[in-house]
Amino acid sequence: MAVRLRLTRVGSKKNPVWRVVATDSRNKRDGRVIETIGQYNAQTEPSTVVLKEDRVRHWLDVGAEPSNTVKKLLRTQGIETR
């Protein structure tokens, strides 16, 4: 099973809020998740990023691959991805 750290969309129509989740790479974007590890809201000024840093590091240590967008969010929060 290949675990990915990626965004899943929540919120209402034309008002998206994104959750950072750990999920199987074969699942749909808004499909089943293993664990929710953060939240991202791009509509606030500045953008709001809230991450459970210990859980993010855990998933990275066990081999989860972040998507490109999540990789950028981790970099802004000061979390290194190999």
N, C-alpha and C positions, 0 to 999 in steps of 0.2 A: 504494500500500500504506500503510495507516494503522497506524503502530507505537504500541503501548500499553505502558506499564510497569505490570505487575500482578503479583499473587501466584499461584503455583501450589503445590498441596499435595503434600508428600512426607511421609514418616514412616509409622509403622504405625497400625493401627486404634486409635482413641481416643487417639492420641498425635501430633497433627499438628505438623509443622514446615513453614513456608512459605518458598519461594524468591521473591525479587523478580526478575522476568525481563522482558526486552524481547521482544515477540512481535507478530505480525500480529493485529489486532483481531478478525479473522474466525476465528481458531483457537479450539479448545476450551480450557477452563481449564487442563487438564493436557496439552494438545497440544504440537505442535512449538514450540520457542522459538528465537529468534535468538541470545540471549545471556543467561546468568545473571549478574546484577549484585549479588546480595546474598542475605541470609537473615534470617528473622524467626521467633523462637520466643516465643510469648505465654505459654507454660506455666512459664517461669522467673520468679522474683521478684527484681528487676524484669525486664520483658521484654527479650530480647536482640535487638538490631538490628545487623547487620553489613552495610555497604554499600561497594561499590567507588565511592567518591565521584567519581573522575575519569570512570568509565564512565557513571555516572548523569548527570553534567553533559553529557557528549558526547551522550547520547540526547536530553536535553532541548533541547540546542542545535540538533539536526537536526530537531526538531519532534515528538518522541514525547510523547504525552499520558499522564500518570499517572492511574491509577484513584483513586477517592476515598480508599481505604485506603492506597495507596502515597503519596498526597499528604500524608496525616497522618504517615506514617512519615518522609518526607523533612523535614517541618516539625520533627519531634522531633530530627532529626539536624542541623538548622541549614542545610538545603539549600533554597534558594528556588526555588519554581515560579511562574512568571509569574502 
